Amino acid sequence: MKKTDTTPVWVFLAFSSIESRKGALMLIWSSLIFSIYSIPWVNYFNGNPWVAKLFLIDDWEWFLMTLPMTVWYWFSMKWIDKNGGW
């Protein structure tokens, strides 16, 4: 992304090494997928052995970290789109 004098620090920190909108979308989608994976599915599917092996997270800590990061990336991309920064 292009850094200008009007670019806020929170936007620059989100996409400082990403060069295109496509790269930003890939980051947002991968963050969203990992956020969904981070939901403690083991607590909802008790007794199902393949869920316990596939989903190793059993508390909400990771989800509570990844979801705000995904929202931050989304708002940063919207700011860049609005201000023509790609």
Secondary structure as GFF3:
##gff-version 3
##sequence-region A 1 86
A	DSSP	alpha_helix	9	15	.	.	.	ID=ss1
A	DSSP	alpha_helix	21	37	.	.	.	ID=ss2
A	DSSP	three_ten_helix	41	43	.	.	.	ID=ss3
A	DSSP	alpha_helix	49	54	.	.	.	ID=ss4
A	DSSP	alpha_helix	61	83	.	.	.	ID=ss5
###
